[in-house]
Amino acid sequence: MKQITKIAFLLFTSALFLTSCTKEAKPKPDSLLRLEYPNPVYKNFDETCAFSFQKNELSIVEQEKNCAFKINYPKLKATIYMNYKPVNGDLNKLLKDAQKLTYDHTIKADGIIEQPFVNPDNKVYGMFYEVEGDAATNVQFYATDSVKNFVVGSLYFYAKPNYDSIYPAAAYIKDDIRRIMESIQWK
């Protein structure tokens, strides 16, 4: 009887060994969080200021003093801060201040990409800055007509800067900021 039990055990173990080794085990890749945002729908935002622009309907605009705006993205936990300044013969100072604001982030930034913006039909000229790395702001810009109007803006998140974590939301809002620059109309 012991002999039959040993043979049955050996047959069962052999069958198990042969069937379990038919496929090579492959490690599964790490899963990544997939964030999907709705396609943006833009509408014109025109208040009593010297300019208008198009904004994403997903955002909420809060107007403050002197034509300053907070464009809030509650679901993305982010805000674009925009400030308007009239040009009173001090365009060079305004440009230097806007550039200084961007380059103050070089301590934490891995890189800053400058992209000039020129729209001679609407007389809008500016610079779009994409700040890579764990800087406090990932996108900054300015726009001007070089004569009377100057607008500067920055994107901030309500979180500790971690470029990898906020990249999907930053990329989404970056497109909205480009739309703001492209749609500015001076009055």
MDTraj code that builds the backbone (N, CA, C; nanometers):
import mdtraj as md
import numpy as np

residues = "MET LYS GLN ILE THR LYS ILE ALA PHE LEU LEU PHE THR SER ALA LEU PHE LEU THR SER CYS THR LYS GLU ALA LYS PRO LYS PRO ASP SER LEU LEU ARG LEU GLU TYR PRO ASN PRO VAL TYR LYS ASN PHE ASP GLU THR CYS ALA PHE SER PHE GLN LYS ASN GLU LEU SER ILE VAL GLU GLN GLU LYS ASN CYS ALA PHE LYS ILE ASN TYR PRO LYS LEU LYS ALA THR ILE TYR MET ASN TYR LYS PRO VAL ASN GLY ASP LEU ASN LYS LEU LEU LYS ASP ALA GLN LYS LEU THR TYR ASP HIS THR ILE LYS ALA ASP GLY ILE ILE GLU GLN PRO PHE VAL ASN PRO ASP ASN LYS VAL TYR GLY MET PHE TYR GLU VAL GLU GLY ASP ALA ALA THR ASN VAL GLN PHE TYR ALA THR ASP SER VAL LYS ASN PHE VAL VAL GLY SER LEU TYR PHE TYR ALA LYS PRO ASN TYR ASP SER ILE TYR PRO ALA ALA ALA TYR ILE LYS ASP ASP ILE ARG ARG ILE MET GLU SER ILE GLN TRP LYS".split()
xyz = np.array([
    [0.0813, -0.1175, 0.0000],
    [0.0000, 0.0000, 0.0000],
    [0.0870, 0.1258, 0.0000],
    [0.1977, 0.1211, 0.0774],
    [0.2869, 0.2354, 0.0815],
    [0.3486, 0.2588, -0.0553],
    [0.3749, 0.1510, -0.1263],
    [0.4358, 0.1598, -0.2592],
    [0.3400, 0.2321, -0.3550],
    [0.2128, 0.2025, -0.3487],
    [0.1134, 0.2639, -0.4367],
    [0.0989, 0.4129, -0.4020],
    [0.1016, 0.4480, -0.2760],
    [0.0911, 0.5868, -0.2325],
    [0.2111, 0.6669, -0.2821],
    [0.3329, 0.6075, -0.2744],
    [0.4528, 0.6753, -0.3220],
    [0.4473, 0.6975, -0.4728],
    [0.3997, 0.5947, -0.5461],
    [0.3892, 0.6065, -0.6922],
    [0.2860, 0.7136, -0.7284],
    [0.1719, 0.7158, -0.6598],
    [0.0676, 0.8154, -0.6866],
    [0.1197, 0.9566, -0.6567],
    [0.1936, 0.9681, -0.5476],
    [0.2507, 1.0977, -0.5116],
    [0.3515, 1.1446, -0.6171],
    [0.4366, 1.0541, -0.6644],
    [0.5347, 1.0881, -0.7676],
    [0.4676, 1.1260, -0.8989],
    [0.3635, 1.0516, -0.9369],
    [0.2896, 1.0846, -1.0609],
    [0.2213, 1.2218, -1.0491],
    [0.1590, 1.2468, -0.9332],
    [0.0915, 1.3748, -0.9125],
    [0.1926, 1.4903, -0.9151],
    [0.3059, 1.4750, -0.8482],
    [0.4096, 1.5783, -0.8445],
    [0.4681, 1.6011, -0.9828],
    [0.4917, 1.4924, -1.0569],
    [0.5461, 1.5053, -1.1927],
    [0.4478, 1.5767, -1.2842],
    [0.3205, 1.5409, -1.2749],
    [0.2189, 1.6050, -1.3590],
    [0.2077, 1.7534, -1.3245],
    [0.2098, 1.7832, -1.1955],
    [0.2028, 1.9221, -1.1525],
    [0.3245, 2.0010, -1.2021],
    [0.4410, 1.9437, -1.1928],
    [0.5641, 2.0088, -1.2373],
    [0.5629, 2.0326, -1.3880],
    [0.5175, 1.9325, -1.4645],
    [0.5172, 1.9455, -1.6106],
    [0.4140, 2.0472, -1.6599],
    [0.2988, 2.0530, -1.5955],
    [0.1956, 2.1469, -1.6412],
    [0.2217, 2.2890, -1.5934],
    [0.2868, 2.3045, -1.4819],
    [0.3106, 2.4399, -1.4314],
    [0.4261, 2.5089, -1.5025],
    [0.5064, 2.4397, -1.5724],
    [0.6234, 2.4984, -1.6377],
    [0.6029, 2.5181, -1.7874],
    [0.4787, 2.5181, -1.8338],
    [0.4568, 2.5331, -1.9771],
    [0.4758, 2.6771, -2.0233],
    [0.4447, 2.7755, -1.9386],
    [0.4621, 2.9154, -1.9759],
    [0.5663, 2.9798, -1.8863],
    [0.6444, 3.0647, -1.9488],
    [0.7450, 3.1378, -1.8731],
    [0.6765, 3.2531, -1.8003],
    [0.7058, 3.2690, -1.6748],
    [0.6453, 3.3761, -1.5962],
    [0.7051, 3.5103, -1.6377],
    [0.6179, 3.6072, -1.6584],
    [0.6634, 3.7412, -1.6958],
    [0.6169, 3.8395, -1.5900],
    [0.7057, 3.9264, -1.5473],
    [0.6620, 4.0264, -1.4485],
    [0.5665, 4.1265, -1.5128],
    [0.4711, 4.1700, -1.4357],
    [0.3746, 4.2683, -1.4844],
    [0.4350, 4.4081, -1.4697],
    [0.4104, 4.4951, -1.5673],
    [0.4632, 4.6318, -1.5545],
    [0.3920, 4.7068, -1.4427],
    [0.4610, 4.8048, -1.3861],
    [0.3990, 4.8885, -1.2840],
    [0.2831, 4.9638, -1.3466],
    [0.1757, 4.9753, -1.2730],
    [0.0620, 5.0504, -1.3253],
    [0.0837, 5.1986, -1.2961],
    [0.0354, 5.2810, -1.3841],
    [0.0475, 5.4253, -1.3688],
    [-0.0910, 5.4866, -1.3611],
    [-0.1018, 5.5930, -1.2852],
    [-0.2266, 5.6652, -1.2738],
    [-0.2576, 5.7322, -1.4069],
    [-0.3763, 5.7118, -1.4569],
    [-0.4155, 5.7734, -1.5829],
    [-0.5161, 5.8838, -1.5539],
    [-0.4748, 6.0043, -1.5844],
    [-0.5614, 6.1187, -1.5625],
    [-0.6138, 6.1674, -1.6962],
    [-0.7437, 6.1773, -1.7041],
    [-0.8055, 6.2270, -1.8272],
    [-0.8873, 6.3511, -1.7922],
    [-0.8697, 6.4533, -1.8729],
    [-0.9414, 6.5774, -1.8514],
    [-1.0354, 6.5995, -1.9686],
    [-1.1458, 6.6684, -1.9439],
    [-1.2399, 6.6924, -2.0543],
    [-1.1781, 6.7824, -2.1608],
    [-1.2250, 6.7674, -2.2831],
    [-1.1801, 6.8573, -2.3891],
    [-1.2218, 6.9997, -2.3516],
    [-1.1303, 7.0943, -2.3655],
    [-1.1638, 7.2306, -2.3244],
    [-1.2675, 7.2948, -2.4155],
    [-1.3535, 7.3717, -2.3531],
    [-1.4506, 7.4541, -2.4251],
    [-1.4209, 7.5969, -2.3812],
    [-1.3898, 7.6821, -2.4777],
    [-1.3484, 7.8182, -2.4461],
    [-1.4618, 7.9163, -2.4703],
    [-1.4695, 8.0151, -2.3819],
    [-1.5655, 8.1235, -2.4022],
    [-1.4955, 8.2553, -2.3741],
    [-1.5452, 8.3605, -2.4333],
    [-1.4836, 8.4917, -2.4207],
    [-1.5076, 8.5477, -2.2806],
    [-1.4037, 8.6039, -2.2222],
    [-1.4139, 8.6696, -2.0925],
    [-1.3821, 8.8160, -2.1151],
    [-1.4822, 8.9006, -2.0965],
    [-1.4680, 9.0424, -2.1268],
    [-1.5262, 9.1227, -2.0118],
    [-1.4410, 9.1813, -1.9327],
    [-1.4837, 9.2639, -1.8202],
    [-1.4517, 9.4099, -1.8518],
    [-1.4463, 9.4896, -1.7520],
    [-1.4250, 9.6336, -1.7701],
    [-1.2782, 9.6700, -1.7836],
    [-1.1934, 9.5747, -1.8083],
    [-1.0491, 9.5997, -1.8199],
    [-1.0127, 9.6368, -1.9631],
    [-0.8851, 9.6655, -1.9845],
    [-0.8363, 9.7110, -2.1144],
    [-0.8139, 9.5972, -2.2124],
    [-0.8563, 9.4755, -2.1757],
    [-0.8355, 9.3612, -2.2642],
    [-0.9407, 9.2544, -2.2358],
    [-0.9566, 9.1656, -2.3306],
    [-1.0427, 9.0481, -2.3133],
    [-0.9619, 8.9263, -2.3570],
    [-1.0100, 8.8090, -2.3212],
    [-0.9426, 8.6842, -2.3580],
    [-1.0424, 8.5696, -2.3497],
    [-1.0029, 8.4553, -2.4012],
    [-1.0862, 8.3358, -2.3923],
    [-1.0361, 8.2485, -2.2788],
    [-1.1306, 8.1916, -2.2050],
    [-1.0964, 8.1058, -2.0929],
    [-1.1688, 7.9725, -2.1041],
    [-1.1135, 7.8721, -2.0421],
    [-1.1739, 7.7396, -2.0378],
    [-1.2963, 7.7456, -1.9462],
    [-1.4080, 7.6858, -1.9892],
    [-1.5285, 7.6858, -1.9068],
    [-1.5097, 7.6076, -1.7773],
    [-1.4095, 7.5220, -1.7722],
    [-1.3786, 7.4463, -1.6513],
    [-1.3258, 7.5383, -1.5401],
    [-1.2748, 7.6535, -1.5774],
    [-1.2142, 7.7458, -1.4802],
    [-1.3154, 7.8488, -1.4305],
    [-1.2826, 7.9062, -1.3154],
    [-1.3646, 8.0099, -1.2534],
    [-1.2766, 8.1341, -1.2373],
    [-1.3223, 8.2466, -1.2911],
    [-1.2430, 8.3698, -1.2855],
    [-1.2912, 8.4566, -1.1706],
    [-1.1961, 8.4996, -1.0888],
    [-1.2232, 8.5964, -0.9824],
    [-1.1478, 8.7237, -1.0173],
    [-1.2215, 8.8327, -1.0358],
    [-1.1556, 8.9594, -1.0658],
    [-1.1231, 9.0311, -0.9360],
    [-1.0016, 9.0843, -0.9303],
    [-0.9577, 9.1587, -0.8136],
    [-0.9355, 9.3041, -0.8531],
    [-0.8680, 9.3797, -0.7697],
    [-0.8434, 9.5215, -0.7977],
    [-0.7531, 9.5386, -0.9191],
    [-0.7677, 9.6512, -0.9856],
    [-0.6790, 9.6936, -1.0952],
    [-0.6641, 9.5889, -1.2052],
    [-0.7709, 9.5224, -1.2381],
    [-0.7732, 9.4234, -1.3465],
    [-0.6769, 9.3067, -1.3232],
    [-0.6641, 9.2669, -1.1997],
    [-0.5917, 9.1438, -1.1681],
    [-0.6953, 9.0316, -1.1618],
    [-0.6549, 8.9125, -1.2040],
    [-0.7466, 8.7987, -1.2079],
    [-0.6846, 8.6771, -1.1435],
    [-0.7698, 8.5963, -1.0817],
    [-0.7352, 8.4610, -1.0413],
    [-0.8231, 8.3698, -1.1261],
    [-0.7610, 8.2875, -1.2061],
    [-0.8359, 8.1907, -1.2862],
    [-0.8176, 8.0561, -1.2173],
    [-0.9200, 8.0145, -1.1438],
    [-0.9124, 7.8950, -1.0601],
    [-0.9572, 7.7700, -1.1358],
    [-0.8866, 7.6612, -1.1105],
    [-0.9207, 7.5285, -1.1593],
    [-0.9396, 7.4403, -1.0359],
    [-1.0593, 7.4417, -0.9746],
    [-1.0792, 7.3698, -0.8489],
    [-1.0522, 7.2193, -0.8590],
    [-1.0917, 7.1580, -0.9673],
    [-1.0716, 7.0126, -0.9816],
    [-0.9245, 6.9766, -1.0004],
    [-0.8459, 7.0692, -1.0528],
    [-0.7031, 7.0444, -1.0748],
    [-0.6180, 7.1046, -0.9636],
    [-0.6834, 7.1749, -0.8707],
    [-0.6150, 7.2397, -0.7587],
    [-0.5036, 7.3318, -0.8065],
    [-0.5421, 7.4209, -0.8974],
    [-0.4453, 7.5129, -0.9558],
    [-0.5106, 7.6488, -0.9799],
    [-0.4256, 7.7503, -0.9910],
    [-0.4718, 7.8863, -1.0191],
    [-0.3722, 7.9559, -1.1098],
    [-0.4256, 8.0266, -1.2092],
    [-0.3450, 8.1168, -1.2912],
    [-0.3664, 8.2565, -1.2333],
    [-0.2577, 8.3211, -1.1944],
    [-0.2639, 8.4577, -1.1439],
    [-0.2236, 8.5510, -1.2575],
    [-0.3147, 8.6416, -1.2946],
    [-0.2880, 8.7382, -1.4014],
    [-0.2959, 8.8791, -1.3458],
    [-0.2014, 8.9625, -1.3874],
    [-0.2002, 9.1026, -1.3473],
    [-0.1882, 9.1904, -1.4703],
    [-0.2631, 9.2981, -1.4684],
    [-0.2575, 9.3963, -1.5765],
    [-0.1868, 9.5209, -1.5253],
    [-0.1010, 9.5762, -1.6094],
    [-0.0335, 9.7021, -1.5767],
    [-0.0336, 9.7899, -1.7009],
    [-0.0732, 9.9146, -1.6869],
    [-0.0628, 10.0049, -1.8013],
    [0.0838, 10.0404, -1.8255],
    [0.1194, 10.0554, -1.9508],
    [0.2561, 10.0947, -1.9863],
    [0.2619, 10.2464, -1.9857],
    [0.3467, 10.3000, -1.8999],
    [0.3635, 10.4450, -1.8892],
    [0.5092, 10.4804, -1.9160],
    [0.5576, 10.4417, -2.0327],
    [0.6966, 10.4682, -2.0660],
    [0.7943, 10.3776, -1.9921],
    [0.7426, 10.2759, -1.9235],
    [0.8279, 10.1874, -1.8444],
    [0.8224, 10.0423, -1.8937],
    [0.8082, 10.0247, -2.0243],
    [0.7984, 9.8896, -2.0800],
    [0.9214, 9.8058, -2.0479],
    [1.0405, 9.8648, -2.0572],
    [1.1627, 9.7884, -2.0259],
    [1.1620, 9.7376, -1.8828],
    [1.1167, 9.8188, -1.7886],
    [1.1094, 9.7770, -1.6484],
    [1.0084, 9.6629, -1.6326],
    [0.8926, 9.6738, -1.6964],
    [0.7915, 9.5689, -1.6880],
    [0.8444, 9.4371, -1.7464],
    [0.9159, 9.4460, -1.8581],
    [0.9731, 9.3253, -1.9199],
    [1.0784, 9.2621, -1.8283],
    [1.1640, 9.3446, -1.7703],
    [1.2672, 9.2924, -1.6796],
    [1.2056, 9.2281, -1.5572],
    [1.1008, 9.2899, -1.5018],
    [1.0329, 9.2327, -1.3848],
    [0.9704, 9.0967, -1.4184],
    [0.9077, 9.0866, -1.5355],
    [0.8458, 8.9602, -1.5768],
    [0.9521, 8.8518, -1.5970],
    [1.0630, 8.8882, -1.6571],
    [1.1708, 8.7910, -1.6785],
    [1.2350, 8.7518, -1.5460],
    [1.2528, 8.8473, -1.4560],
    [1.3109, 8.8183, -1.3250],
    [1.2210, 8.7223, -1.2485],
    [1.0905, 8.7454, -1.2542],
    [0.9950, 8.6578, -1.1871],
    [1.0121, 8.5131, -1.2339],
    [1.0331, 8.4950, -1.3629],
    [1.0525, 8.3604, -1.4166],
    [1.1863, 8.3029, -1.3746],
    [1.2908, 8.3796, -1.3906],
    [1.4243, 8.3261, -1.3656],
    [1.4602, 8.3165, -1.2175],
    [1.3761, 8.3684, -1.1291],
    [1.3949, 8.3439, -0.9865],
    [1.3728, 8.1960, -0.9526],
    [1.3097, 8.1219, -1.0428],
    [1.2805, 7.9803, -1.0201],
    [1.3930, 7.8879, -1.0671],
    [1.5025, 7.9447, -1.1151],
    [1.6100, 7.8587, -1.1669],
    [1.6753, 7.7737, -1.0588],
    [1.6600, 7.8105, -0.9339],
    [1.7174, 7.7315, -0.8246],
    [1.6573, 7.5917, -0.8243],
    [1.5269, 7.5806, -0.8412],
    [1.4580, 7.4511, -0.8388],
    [1.4301, 7.3948, -0.9776],
    [1.4367, 7.4784, -1.0790],
    [1.3998, 7.4352, -1.2140],
    [1.5112, 7.3519, -1.2774],
    [1.4687, 7.2526, -1.3554],
    [1.5637, 7.1745, -1.4345],
    [1.5933, 7.2449, -1.5668],
    [1.5026, 7.3294, -1.6088],
    [1.5200, 7.4023, -1.7332],
    [1.4054, 7.4991, -1.7540],
    [1.4303, 7.6035, -1.8300],
    [1.3261, 7.7003, -1.8642],
    [1.3270, 7.7154, -2.0154],
    [1.2121, 7.6876, -2.0754],
    [1.1984, 7.6974, -2.2204],
    [1.1239, 7.8263, -2.2520],
    [1.1865, 7.9123, -2.3299],
    [1.1255, 8.0389, -2.3722],
    [1.0648, 8.0208, -2.5100],
    [0.9405, 8.0636, -2.5252],
    [0.8745, 8.0566, -2.6547],
    [0.8126, 8.1929, -2.6843],
    [0.8727, 8.2691, -2.7763],
    [0.8170, 8.4007, -2.8101],
    [0.6784, 8.3876, -2.8734],
    [0.5958, 8.4878, -2.8490],
    [0.4620, 8.4917, -2.9076],
    [0.4470, 8.6247, -2.9810],
    [0.4086, 8.6172, -3.1083],
    [0.3917, 8.7371, -3.1898],
    [0.2623, 8.7246, -3.2686],
    [0.1721, 8.8204, -3.2480],
    [0.0482, 8.8274, -3.3235],
    [0.0306, 8.9723, -3.3698],
    [0.0928, 9.0074, -3.4849],
    [0.0874, 9.1477, -3.5291],
    [-0.0537, 9.1939, -3.5661],
    [-0.1417, 9.1031, -3.6059],
    [-0.2787, 9.1431, -3.6412],
    [-0.3518, 9.2032, -3.5216],
    [-0.3354, 9.1419, -3.4036],
    [-0.4005, 9.1922, -3.2824],
    [-0.3068, 9.2747, -3.1950],
    [-0.1841, 9.2948, -3.2429],
    [-0.0830, 9.3717, -3.1698],
    [-0.0578, 9.3130, -3.0312],
    [-0.0357, 9.1809, -3.0292],
    [-0.0039, 9.1108, -2.9053],
    [0.1331, 9.0472, -2.9219],
    [0.2231, 9.0844, -2.8320],
    [0.3597, 9.0329, -2.8349],
    [0.3920, 8.9855, -2.6940],
    [0.4602, 8.8742, -2.6839],
    [0.4898, 8.8269, -2.5500],
    [0.5864, 8.7108, -2.5481],
    [0.5945, 8.6500, -2.4312],
    [0.6826, 8.5363, -2.4101],
    [0.6094, 8.4352, -2.3227],
    [0.6226, 8.3097, -2.3606],
    [0.5645, 8.1983, -2.2862],
    [0.6815, 8.1195, -2.2285],
    [0.6832, 8.1025, -2.0979],
    [0.7913, 8.0302, -2.0305],
    [0.7370, 7.8991, -1.9743],
    [0.8023, 7.7911, -2.0099],
    [0.7698, 7.6615, -1.9514],
    [0.8840, 7.6252, -1.8576],
    [0.8523, 7.6132, -1.7287],
    [0.9527, 7.5873, -1.6263],
    [0.9466, 7.4390, -1.5917],
    [1.0549, 7.3675, -1.6211],
    [1.0593, 7.2233, -1.5949],
    [1.1252, 7.1979, -1.4602],
    [1.0770, 7.0970, -1.3900],
    [1.1343, 7.0608, -1.2609],
    [1.0406, 7.0959, -1.1478],
    [1.0916, 7.0860, -1.0266],
    [1.0108, 7.1052, -0.9065],
    [1.0055, 7.2514, -0.8625],
    [0.9824, 7.3399, -0.9558],
    [0.9711, 7.4830, -0.9254],
    [0.8289, 7.5129, -0.8776],
    [0.8141, 7.6265, -0.8116],
    [0.6834, 7.6652, -0.7582],
    [0.5806, 7.6885, -0.8686],
    [0.6248, 7.7345, -0.9835],
    [0.5355, 7.7583, -1.0960],
    [0.5901, 7.6850, -1.2184],
    [0.5003, 7.6295, -1.2982],
    [0.5426, 7.5550, -1.4167],
    [0.5271, 7.6334, -1.5450],
    [0.4439, 7.7350, -1.5423],
    [0.4198, 7.8159, -1.6618],
    [0.4088, 7.9617, -1.6210],
    [0.4761, 8.0479, -1.6970],
    [0.4631, 8.1910, -1.6796],
    [0.4578, 8.2551, -1.8169],
    [0.3986, 8.3725, -1.8238],
    [0.3897, 8.4412, -1.9527],
    [0.3724, 8.5896, -1.9315],
    [0.3980, 8.6616, -2.0380],
    [0.3587, 8.8024, -2.0418],
    [0.3142, 8.8336, -2.1839],
    [0.2281, 8.9345, -2.1953],
    [0.1795, 8.9804, -2.3257],
    [0.1656, 9.1321, -2.3188],
    [0.1958, 9.1974, -2.4299],
    [0.1892, 9.3432, -2.4353],
    [0.1588, 9.3884, -2.5769],
    [0.1121, 9.5131, -2.5879],
    [0.1004, 9.5740, -2.7201],
    [0.2178, 9.6687, -2.7442],
    [0.3095, 9.6743, -2.6494],
    [0.4320, 9.7552, -2.6524],
    [0.4072, 9.9049, -2.6385],
    [0.2823, 9.9459, -2.6219],
    [0.2519, 10.0887, -2.6154],
    [0.1741, 10.1247, -2.4884],
    [0.0620, 10.0565, -2.4637],
    [-0.0254, 10.0944, -2.3524],
    [-0.0522, 9.9826, -2.2514],
    [-0.0449, 9.8571, -2.2929],
    [-0.0946, 9.7475, -2.2093],
    [0.0115, 9.6408, -2.1841],
    [0.0067, 9.5836, -2.0624],
    [0.1004, 9.4777, -2.0252],
    [0.0276, 9.3814, -1.9313],
    [0.0305, 9.2530, -1.9640],
    [-0.0313, 9.1489, -1.8821],
    [0.0749, 9.0448, -1.8506],
    [0.0807, 9.0037, -1.7241],
    [0.1741, 8.9001, -1.6819],
    [0.0944, 8.7933, -1.6065],
    [0.1351, 8.6668, -1.6204],
    [0.0625, 8.5590, -1.5540],
    [0.1522, 8.4447, -1.5127],
    [0.1073, 8.3721, -1.4086],
    [0.1806, 8.2575, -1.3555],
    [0.0823, 8.1497, -1.3127],
    [0.1242, 8.0253, -1.3278],
    [0.0434, 7.9107, -1.2862],
    [0.1003, 7.8533, -1.1571],
    [0.0136, 7.8355, -1.0576],
    [0.0538, 7.7746, -0.9300],
    [-0.0444, 7.6638, -0.8940],
    [0.0085, 7.5593, -0.8305],
    [-0.0724, 7.4488, -0.7802],
    [-0.0786, 7.4558, -0.6282],
    [-0.1877, 7.4022, -0.5709],
    [-0.2031, 7.4006, -0.4253],
    [-0.1380, 7.2748, -0.3693],
    [-0.0156, 7.2508, -0.4044],
    [0.0545, 7.1309, -0.3597],
    [0.2038, 7.1579, -0.3620],
    [0.2774, 7.0746, -0.2890],
    [0.4233, 7.0839, -0.2933],
    [0.4672, 7.0547, -0.4361],
    [0.5579, 7.1343, -0.4918],
    [0.5981, 7.1127, -0.6308],
    [0.6649, 6.9763, -0.6506],
    [0.6027, 6.8940, -0.7297],
    [0.6591, 6.7654, -0.7706],
    [0.6238, 6.7508, -0.9182],
    [0.7184, 6.7808, -1.0027],
    [0.6946, 6.7917, -1.1464],
    [0.6280, 6.6673, -1.2054],
    [0.6727, 6.5490, -1.1627],
    [0.6149, 6.4259, -1.2173],
    [0.4679, 6.4116, -1.1811],
    [0.4324, 6.4502, -1.0610],
    [0.2946, 6.4328, -1.0152],
    [0.1984, 6.5324, -1.0789],
    [0.2436, 6.6574, -1.0950],
    [0.1514, 6.7586, -1.1463],
    [0.1613, 6.7763, -1.2978],
    [0.2494, 6.7034, -1.3615],
    [0.2706, 6.7225, -1.5057],
    [0.1419, 6.7119, -1.5890],
    [0.0564, 6.6099, -1.5691],
    [-0.0648, 6.6030, -1.6532],
    [-0.1539, 6.7266, -1.6389],
    [-0.1734, 6.7726, -1.5169],
    [-0.2563, 6.8917, -1.4959],
    [-0.1874, 7.0161, -1.5513],
    [-0.0558, 7.0255, -1.5325],
    [0.0189, 7.1409, -1.5842],
    [0.0126, 7.1458, -1.7363],
    [0.0216, 7.0302, -1.8011],
    [0.0144, 7.0262, -1.9481],
    [-0.1237, 7.0708, -1.9961],
    [-0.2280, 7.0308, -1.9249],
    [-0.3647, 7.0698, -1.9615],
    [-0.3819, 7.2215, -1.9497],
    [-0.3389, 7.2779, -1.8374],
    [-0.3555, 7.4214, -1.8153],
    [-0.2610, 7.5016, -1.9042],
    [-0.1461, 7.4454, -1.9357],
    [-0.0521, 7.5128, -2.0256],
    [-0.1199, 7.5432, -2.1592],
    [-0.1989, 7.4497, -2.2094],
    [-0.2721, 7.4740, -2.3338],
    [-0.3740, 7.5872, -2.3176],
    [-0.4355, 7.5949, -2.1988],
    [-0.5298, 7.7043, -2.1730],
    [-0.4578, 7.8392, -2.1701],
    [-0.3387, 7.8421, -2.1142],
    [-0.2626, 7.9665, -2.1088],
    [-0.2230, 8.0106, -2.2493],
    [-0.1855, 7.9152, -2.3315],
    [-0.1562, 7.9504, -2.4718],
    [-0.2803, 8.0115, -2.5374],
    [-0.3965, 7.9546, -2.5087],
    [-0.5213, 8.0071, -2.5652],
    [-0.5479, 8.1485, -2.5149],
    [-0.5200, 8.1730, -2.3876],
    [-0.5367, 8.3082, -2.3332],
    [-0.4493, 8.4058, -2.4114],
    [-0.3223, 8.3701, -2.4310],
    [-0.2307, 8.4583, -2.5040],
    [-0.2770, 8.4796, -2.6477],
    [-0.3190, 8.3731, -2.7133],
    [-0.3610, 8.3814, -2.8541],
    [-0.4886, 8.4626, -2.8717],
    [-0.5720, 8.4687, -2.7676],
    [-0.7032, 8.5329, -2.7819],
    [-0.7107, 8.6725, -2.7213],
    [-0.6013, 8.7222, -2.6653],
    [-0.6060, 8.8564, -2.6058],
    [-0.6422, 8.9604, -2.7121],
    [-0.7382, 9.0427, -2.6763],
    [-0.7808, 9.1565, -2.7602],
    [-0.7699, 9.2817, -2.6759],
    [-0.6927, 9.3788, -2.7216],
    [-0.6821, 9.5052, -2.6512],
    [-0.8006, 9.5931, -2.6861],
    [-0.8464, 9.6728, -2.5938],
    [-0.9614, 9.7618, -2.6184],
    [-0.9138, 9.9021, -2.6477],
])
top = md.Topology()
chain = top.add_chain()
for i, resn in enumerate(residues, 1):
    res = top.add_residue(resn, chain, resSeq=i)
    for name in ("N", "CA", "C"):
        top.add_atom(name, md.element.get_by_symbol(name[0]), res)
traj = md.Trajectory(xyz[None], top)
